[in-house]
Amino acid sequence: MALRLSRYFGTSAQLWRNLQTQYDLEIASKRIGKKVERAIQPLTRPDLLERSTSCRRR
């Protein structure tokens, strides 16, 4: 479908894929966003946090 739309409107297929992805994420967030926030805890890895702060430019 993205190829057809891009051809018709003279745009890129990537544009249409990005628009669809954004729409899908917004719908999913409205439907299950709160449930996901409650059910899934962020990964905490002190070793990664330490590395990311030590690599900053001075």
N, C-alpha and C positions, 0 to 999 in steps of 0.2 A: 504494500500500500504506500509506503514512504517513497518508493521509486516512482510510482504513478503520480503522487502529489507533487513531488519535486519536478518532474517533467512538465506537468501541467502549469505549475506556478513559476517555474524557472528558478527554483531554489535548490538547496541541497537535500538529499535524503536524510542526512544527519540532523538537519533542523527538525524535520518531522518526527524522527526517532526521539530527539531530546524533548520535544513538546509532549509526546505520548508518555515518556518516562516521567516527566514532571507531573503530569496529570495522574498517572497511576500512583505515584508516591503520595500525592495530596489525598487521593481517595483512600488509600491504605491507612494513612495517618489519621484521617477522620474516623475510619471504621475500627481500627485496632490499635491506634497509637498509645492510648492510656494503658491498655492491657499489656502491650509490649514493654512499656516503661516499668510497670509493676513486676512483670515476670522475669525480666532479663537485667542482670546486674552488669555494669560496665567492667571490663577486664582491668584489673589493677596489677601492674607489673613494675615494681620499684626499679628493677634493673633497666627497663626501657625509659622510665622517667629520668633516671640519673644520667643516662647516655644523652638524652635529648637536651638536657640543660647544660651538660658539659661541652656540647658541640656548638654552642652559640658563639657568634663572632664577638670579638672584644673591641 
